[in-house]
């Protein structure tokens, strides 16, 4: 299985990018992982929230293969403890899917079309984080999950 993280808009903070790169490099020992950035939509000030979500949704859906399993990161999604998230990933790997895609939406969330295509919703917190920071949290938690699955000493409970 491969894991892809799709995100709208680039991360300008070099410190966040450095940390994201650190965990991406660590993940290479466990699984194929890819972070794909979808460029920000131009002229958003001329668009309503719904129009922006629709345009972003079209871009998100265009990045998916028919066999991909899509999971949206949404504050109303399922909460996991780290060990539960590791089990979630293990079940996905055992199910034989080729690629699991997590997606971070734009500032207003997802279009209805993206929600309809998604096979699940995961919440990383009830709090709101910047779209740049949540990327780091996702990559770190995927790394943590694999260290848990391999019984390595990274995670402590």
Secondary structure as UniProt FT lines:
FT   STRAND          2..8
FT   HELIX           14..27
FT   TURN            28..30
FT   STRAND          32..38
FT   TURN            42..43
FT   HELIX           44..46
FT   HELIX           49..62
FT   TURN            66..67
FT   STRAND          69..79
FT   HELIX           82..94
FT   TURN            95..96
FT   STRAND          99..104
FT   TURN            107..108
FT   HELIX           112..117
FT   STRAND          120..123
FT   HELIX           131..149
FT   TURN            150..151
FT   TURN            153..154
//
